[in-house]
Amino acid sequence: MPKLVRLYIQNVVIGFAIAGAFVGMLLWFNVMNLWHLVSTSDSGLLAVALLWFMNGIVFAGVQFGYAVMSLAGKDDGPRGGMRITPDVKREMIPVRVPAEKASRQLPRR
């Protein structure tokens, strides 16, 4: 199995496990009276399954994104644009620029 596919499957499993823990905490702490709604409804199990699945998709995507972005190597080279090195001293010199009269005047109100 290719390494990238293996990495994806591992992170999807981790993401769905985190989503399971998240939904479990939502039910345990009875956030917004969710435990009561789920336990007294006919379709409460379906609601929990959908809540877990949808959160699992989100957490798996975030987990995989984090894993892929952390694969990058450390950049030791120069970063940013053209920087002025400390040994070069630059002095700002004011330059006179003549202001010309506008060719068209704006109407007055």
Steps between C-alpha positions, in 0.01 A plus 500: 500500500640844412618710791258785425198267498615344827547847650150598384334190648682543832396862530139428403483238776652747746256771389197274543628392842530865603147560366374205708659649810352841414147364454539293817593813694206687349267229624677453837490870589145526362581805287178676397306211659624271222502182709134545589407565136690193378386264774130583474471511120421210269776602262754594767748234395485625139559856623808393698632301204457797266655737754800268535533447123481868408742602775721210395526638148603840635748370758650252252555777248663723757715214628616406152570864411710541812690178426575600140611850597729364769681285240678804360868526568669785681597786270852609585543728202417867475140599559309802386580753233811702438635601836756769555803351661627677812836586336330718237403840639238680298420863549166651404543814288201731445421574136309811387211416268320797344121500534324592180158658473220252429382510139135474602334665796235325702154662505404683816188407692 
